[in-house]
Amino acid sequence: MFENMPEEKLKKLVTAVVIAGTILVVLLLGVILYQFISMGVKSGQIRSMEEQRQEYEAQIEDLQDQLDVYGTDKKQEDIAREHGYIYPDDRT
């Protein structure tokens, strides 16, 4: 196939193929690099969200503990009395 082609034309063809191959390799390396960077960013976001989730779970536990204490009728009555509220039939 290439035997009948002049040497000058063959050199140009080989040069064009090498340039095209080089450009393709550079583009593919760029895509791979972009993907690695993107994965690193997403990984950082996932870690950050996981930390936030753990903080929120800790807050929920603290608030649940407070609700268990302050949600009782006795505790609410004690807090009301501390603020000066009394029952109408209470003696002062």
Secondary structure, DSSP 8 states (H G I E B T S, - for coil): --TTS-HHHHHHHHHHHHHHHHHHHHHHHHHHHHHHHHHHHHHHHHHHHHHHHHHHHHHHHHHHHHHHHHTSHHHHHHHHHHTT---TT---
